[in-house]
């Protein structure tokens, strides 16, 4: 098993450092993160919130807590609330981190969906908020895999439902579920290939999964070959849809399985959505190998590294407490 500070921190720092390298901007000597890492941080916040609420009340409310944590993100990006009745979200430690208030490639689909989610109503798998299959649903789900490592099928379901909060396309929803399950299987101790295969088995049971599953299968096949990077990735896509993004990250993490830096550099050099693919590739390899695989300078230089460490430790505490 990889239930440790090393793996949990590796997941968060791996994603953040890759995200920052893709974003390519510096401020006050720090490599700036993009909205992929911001949203991942708010996913973690929602899970910690749900765990603490359950410890007091005995009832879990993962999706509502994730929704209201994403509303916190909406507040950081707009300076306003989608609904005045959401003022209760303005408490909480995560809003003390000023770096999360910066607008960095803010996902318009997520922003618009959250703006329209008022009266405590939000997107679900039955009541879709839009028809978007964009990658924003999948780039934020890694903490769900960490938290639900004991039950990858639950990781899939919560990941999918979290995707539906902002993205209504079937592929966006299922890709989010798939990647959460992929991370869960890795934490459970499987090899990355076995984790990818097992998560695929869960995905294939879902109605409408053919397109997403087909891309994952293509990624698994291509990762075993020696086809040139741009030729291989062209067969999968550019990563702007959630299914393509998930499949490309699977390809990168398996093709460069023993080379964190190589995987990130490959994610930054192919013809497509570098930031999103790189960030979840970083989540994956960071989870598998732990934080020591990430170059020390990348960690030292990345913005909000202390938040990544603190958040990872908070989540691990809840996981261990629930035993």
C-alpha positions in Angstrom: 0.0 0.0 0.0 1.0 3.6 -0.6 -0.9 5.1 2.3 1.8 7.5 3.5 2.9 11.1 3.7 5.3 10.3 1.0 2.7 9.2 -1.6 0.0 11.7 -0.6 2.5 14.6 -0.7 3.9 13.2 -3.9 0.5 13.3 -5.5 -0.1 16.9 -4.7 3.4 18.1 -5.3 3.7 16.1 -8.5 0.6 17.7 -9.9 1.5 21.2 -8.8 5.1 21.2 -10.0 4.0 19.8 -13.4 1.2 22.3 -13.6 3.6 25.1 -12.9 6.1 24.0 -15.5 3.3 23.9 -18.1 2.0 27.3 -17.1 5.5 28.7 -17.4 5.1 31.9 -15.4 7.1 33.2 -12.5 6.4 35.8 -9.8 8.7 36.7 -6.9 10.9 33.8 -7.8 8.2 31.2 -7.7 6.8 29.0 -10.5 3.1 29.8 -10.6 0.4 27.1 -10.5 -2.5 27.0 -12.9 -6.2 26.4 -12.1 -5.7 22.7 -12.3 -3.8 22.8 -9.0 -6.3 25.4 -7.6 -9.3 23.1 -8.2 -7.4 20.0 -6.9 -6.8 21.9 -3.7 -10.5 22.7 -3.4 -11.4 19.0 -4.1 -9.1 18.1 -1.1 -10.8 20.8 1.0 -14.2 19.3 0.2 -13.1 15.8 1.2 -11.6 17.0 4.5 -14.8 19.0 5.2 -17.0 16.0 4.5 -14.8 13.8 6.8 -14.9 16.3 9.7 -18.6 16.8 9.3 -19.2 13.0 9.4 -17.0 12.7 12.5 -19.3 15.2 14.3 -22.7 14.1 12.8 -22.2 10.6 11.7 -23.4 11.3 8.1 -21.2 11.7 5.1 -22.1 14.3 2.4 -19.2 14.1 0.0 -20.9 15.7 -3.0 -22.5 18.6 -1.2 -19.2 19.4 0.5 -17.3 19.2 -2.8 -19.9 21.4 -4.4 -19.6 24.1 -1.7 -15.8 23.8 -1.8 -16.0 24.5 -5.6 -18.2 27.4 -4.7 -15.3 28.7 -2.6 -13.1 28.4 -5.7 -15.8 30.4 -7.6 -15.5 33.1 -4.9 -11.7 33.3 -5.2 -12.0 33.8 -8.9 -14.8 36.3 -9.0 -14.9 38.0 -5.6 -18.6 37.3 -5.3 -20.9 34.5 -4.3 -23.1 32.6 -6.8 -25.9 32.8 -4.2 -26.1 35.1 -1.2 -27.2 32.1 0.8 -23.7 30.5 0.3 -22.1 33.1 2.6 -21.4 30.2 5.1 -18.6 29.0 2.8 -16.5 32.0 3.5 -15.1 30.4 6.7 -12.4 27.7 6.5 -8.7 27.6 6.4 -8.3 27.2 2.6 -9.4 30.7 1.9 -6.5 32.0 4.0 -4.1 31.0 1.1 -3.8 34.2 -1.0 -2.3 32.3 -3.9 -5.6 30.6 -4.6 -7.3 33.9 -5.4 -5.2 34.5 -8.5 -6.9 33.9 -11.9 -4.8 31.5 -13.8 -6.3 30.0 -16.9 -9.7 29.8 -15.1 -11.9 27.1 -16.6 -14.9 28.9 -18.1 -17.1 25.8 -18.1 -16.6 25.3 -14.3 -17.0 29.0 -13.6 -20.3 29.2 -15.6 -21.7 26.0 -14.1 -21.0 27.1 -10.6 -22.4 30.6 -11.3 -25.7 29.0 -12.3 -25.9 26.5 -9.4 -28.0 28.5 -7.0 -30.6 27.6 -4.3 -28.4 24.7 -3.2 -29.0 23.0 -6.5 -26.1 21.6 -8.4 -25.3 19.4 -11.4 -25.8 15.6 -11.0 -25.5 12.6 -13.3 -29.3 12.8 -13.8 -29.7 16.6 -13.9 -26.9 17.7 -16.2 -25.7 21.4 -16.0 -24.5 21.5 -19.6 -23.2 19.2 -22.3 -19.5 19.8 -21.8 -16.9 17.1 -22.1 -14.1 19.4 -21.3 -11.0 18.3 -19.3 -11.8 20.4 -16.2 -13.8 17.5 -14.7 -10.8 15.2 -14.6 -7.8 17.4 -13.7 -9.0 17.9 -10.1 -10.0 14.4 -8.9 -6.7 12.9 -7.7 -7.5 13.6 -4.0 -10.7 11.5 -4.4 -8.5 8.5 -5.4 -6.3 9.1 -2.4 -9.2 9.3 0.0 -11.1 6.3 -1.3 -8.1 4.0 -1.8 -9.8 1.2 0.1 -12.8 1.2 -2.3 -11.8 2.1 -5.9 -15.4 1.6 -7.1 -16.5 4.3 -4.6 -13.6 6.5 -5.8 -15.1 6.0 -9.3 -18.6 7.0 -8.3 -17.6 10.0 -6.2 -15.2 11.1 -9.0 -17.9 10.8 -11.6 -20.4 12.7 -9.4 -17.8 15.4 -8.7 -17.3 15.8 -12.4 -21.1 16.2 -12.9 -21.1 19.2 -10.6 -19.6 21.3 -13.5 -19.5 19.1 -16.6 -22.6 17.4 -18.0 -21.1 15.4 -20.9 -21.0 11.7 -20.3 -17.4 11.4 -21.3 -16.4 14.1 -18.8 -18.2 12.5 -16.0 -16.9 9.0 -16.7 -13.3 10.1 -17.3 -13.4 11.8 -13.9 -14.6 8.6 -12.3 -12.0 6.6 -14.1 -9.0 8.7 -13.0 -10.1 8.7 -9.4 -10.3 4.9 -9.5 -6.9 4.8 -11.2 -5.3 6.8 -8.4 -7.1 4.7 -5.8 -5.7 1.4 -7.2 -2.2 2.9 -7.2 -2.5 3.8 -3.5 -3.8 0.3 -2.8 -0.5 -1.0 -3.9 -1.0 -2.1 -7.5 1.4 -1.4 -10.3 0.4 1.5 -12.6 -0.6 -0.8 -15.4 -2.6 -3.1 -13.2 -4.3 0.0 -11.7 -5.1 1.3 -15.1 -6.5 -2.1 -16.2 -8.6 -2.4 -13.0 -10.0 1.1 -13.3 -10.9 0.3 -16.9 -12.9 -2.7 -15.8 -15.0 -0.4 -13.6 -15.4 2.1 -16.4 -16.6 -0.5 -18.9 -19.6 -1.4 -16.7 -21.0 2.1 -17.1 -23.6 2.9 -19.7 -22.2 5.1 -22.4 -18.6 4.3 -21.6 -17.5 3.0 -25.0 -15.8 6.2 -26.3 -13.9 6.9 -23.1 -13.0 3.2 -22.6 -11.8 3.0 -26.2 -9.4 5.9 -25.6 -8.0 4.3 -22.4 -7.5 1.0 -24.2 -5.7 2.8 -27.1 -3.4 4.5 -24.5 -2.6 1.2 -22.8 -1.8 -0.3 -26.2 0.4 2.6 -27.3 2.3 2.8 -24.1 3.7 -0.7 -24.8 5.1 0.3 -28.2 7.9 2.5 -29.5 5.9 4.8 -31.7 7.2 8.4 -31.8 5.5 10.6 -29.1 3.6 12.9 -31.4 2.4 10.0 -33.6 1.2 8.0 -30.6 -0.5 11.0 -28.9 -2.2 11.9 -32.2 -4.0 8.6 -32.1 -5.4 9.5 -28.7 -6.2 13.2 -29.1 -5.0 16.6 -27.9 -6.3 16.3 -24.3 -8.8 19.1 -24.4 -11.7 16.7 -23.7 -11.7 14.9 -20.3 -11.5 11.4 -21.9 -8.5 12.4 -24.1 -6.8 14.1 -21.1 -7.3 11.0 -18.9 -6.1 8.7 -21.7 -3.0 10.8 -22.5 -2.1 10.9 -18.8 -2.4 7.1 -18.6 -0.1 6.9 -21.7 2.5 9.3 -20.3 2.5 7.6 -16.9 3.0 4.2 -18.4 5.3 5.0 -21.3 7.6 6.9 -19.0 6.8 4.8 -15.9 10.3 5.0 -14.3 11.1 8.6 -15.3 9.1 11.3 -13.6 10.9 14.2 -15.3 10.8 12.4 -18.7 7.0 11.9 -18.3 6.4 15.6 -17.5 8.7 16.8 -20.3 6.9 14.5 -22.7 3.6 15.9 -21.5 4.9 19.4 -22.2 6.2 18.6 -25.6 3.4 16.8 -27.4 0.9 18.7 -29.7 -1.9 19.3 -27.3 -3.2 20.4 -23.9 0.1 20.4 -22.0 -1.0 21.8 -18.7 -3.9 19.5 -18.0 -2.1 16.3 -19.1 1.1 17.2 -17.3 -0.6 18.0 -14.0 -2.5 14.7 -13.7 0.5 12.8 -15.0 2.4 14.4 -12.1 -0.4 13.4 -9.7 -0.1 9.8 -10.9 3.7 9.3 -10.8 4.0 11.4 -7.6 1.5 9.0 -5.9 3.3 5.9 -7.2 6.9 6.9 -6.3 6.4 9.5 -3.6 7.6 13.0 -3.3 11.3 12.1 -3.5 10.9 11.4 -7.3 10.2 15.1 -7.9 13.3 17.2 -8.5 14.0 19.2 -5.3 14.4 22.4 -7.2 10.9 22.0 -8.7 9.4 21.6 -5.2 11.4 24.5 -3.7 10.4 26.9 -6.5 6.7 26.0 -6.9 4.1 28.3 -5.6 2.0 27.0 -2.6 4.2 24.0 -2.0 3.4 24.4 1.7 -0.3 24.2 0.9 0.3 20.9 -1.0 2.2 19.4 1.9 -0.3 20.7 4.5 -3.3 19.5 2.5 -1.9 16.1 1.8 -1.2 15.6 5.5 -4.7 16.7 6.4 -6.2 14.3 4.0 -4.0 11.4 5.2 -5.0 12.2 8.8 -8.7 11.7 7.9 -8.0 8.5 5.9 -6.1 7.0 8.9 -8.7 8.2 11.4 -11.4 6.3 9.4 -9.2 3.3 9.4 
